[in-house]
Amino acid sequence: MPHPYLCPNCRSNRSRFNIIAQVTTPVKMDPHTGEVVEELSEQSMEPYHVKYNGPQYKVQCGVCGLVENEITFIKHAENDSGVR
C-alpha cells in the first residue's frame, strides 16, 4: 500500500523522491587484490556467509539528496502536523 513521504531533512519535500532498489550480489573476493573470485548463489553460500537482511528499498529526497530507509520518510509524514 502506498504511503505519503516527508523528507526529515529539508522538511518541505512531499513529492520528489528517488526510490533505490537494494539489489545484493553475494561474492567471494581475493583478500589481497580485492577482485571478485566468485559470485555466490543462495545454494552455494557457505554456512558462515551471512545473507543480506537489510531493507529492500532506500529513498532519496529529490530536493536535498538525503538517503534513508523508506520507513523514515513515512514516519515523518505521519508525525507531521501539516502546520507551516
C-alpha positions as CSV (number, residue, x, y, z in Angstrom):
1,M,0.0,0.0,0.0
2,P,1.4,3.4,-0.9
3,H,2.3,5.9,1.9
4,P,3.0,9.6,1.8
5,Y,6.6,10.7,2.4
6,L,8.1,13.8,4.0
7,C,11.8,14.4,4.0
8,P,13.1,14.6,7.6
9,N,16.0,16.8,6.5
10,C,14.5,19.6,4.4
11,R,11.0,19.1,6.0
12,S,9.2,20.5,2.9
13,N,9.5,17.9,0.2
14,R,6.5,15.7,-0.1
15,S,6.5,14.8,-3.8
16,R,10.0,14.5,-5.3
17,F,11.9,11.3,-4.4
18,N,14.1,8.6,-5.9
19,I,13.3,5.0,-4.9
20,I,16.5,3.0,-4.8
21,A,16.2,-0.8,-5.1
22,Q,18.7,-2.7,-2.9
23,V,20.0,-5.5,-5.1
24,T,22.6,-7.7,-3.5
25,T,25.1,-10.0,-5.0
26,P,26.9,-12.3,-2.6
27,V,30.5,-12.6,-3.7
28,K,33.8,-14.1,-2.6
29,M,36.8,-11.8,-3.0
30,D,40.5,-12.2,-3.1
31,P,41.8,-10.7,0.1
32,H,44.9,-9.3,-1.5
33,T,43.7,-7.8,-4.7
34,G,40.0,-7.2,-3.9
35,E,39.0,-8.9,-7.2
36,V,35.8,-10.9,-7.2
37,V,36.8,-14.5,-7.4
38,E,33.2,-16.0,-7.4
39,E,29.6,-14.8,-7.4
40,L,27.7,-16.9,-5.0
41,S,24.1,-18.1,-5.3
42,E,21.7,-18.9,-2.4
43,Q,22.6,-22.6,-2.8
44,S,26.4,-22.1,-3.0
45,M,26.8,-19.7,0.0
46,E,28.9,-21.2,2.8
47,P,27.3,-21.5,6.3
48,Y,29.3,-18.6,7.7
49,H,28.4,-16.2,4.8
50,V,25.5,-14.1,6.2
51,K,22.6,-13.4,3.9
52,Y,21.7,-9.7,3.4
53,N,18.8,-8.8,5.6
54,G,18.6,-5.0,5.1
55,P,15.8,-3.0,3.6
56,Q,14.5,-3.8,0.1
57,Y,14.3,-0.1,-0.7
58,K,16.1,3.1,0.2
59,V,14.6,6.6,-0.6
60,Q,16.5,9.7,-1.7
61,C,14.9,13.1,-1.3
62,G,14.8,14.7,-4.8
63,V,15.3,18.2,-3.2
64,C,18.1,17.9,-0.7
65,G,19.6,14.5,-1.6
66,L,19.2,12.8,1.8
67,V,19.2,8.9,1.5
68,E,17.4,7.0,4.3
69,N,15.3,3.9,4.8
70,E,11.8,4.3,3.5
71,I,10.2,4.0,6.9
72,T,12.0,7.2,8.0
73,F,10.2,9.2,5.3
74,I,6.9,7.5,6.1
75,K,7.1,8.2,9.8
76,H,8.0,11.8,9.3
77,A,4.9,12.2,7.1
78,E,2.7,10.5,9.7
79,N,4.0,12.6,12.6
80,D,3.9,16.0,10.7
81,S,1.0,18.2,11.8
82,G,1.0,20.0,8.5
83,V,1.0,23.4,10.1
84,R,3.5,25.7,8.4
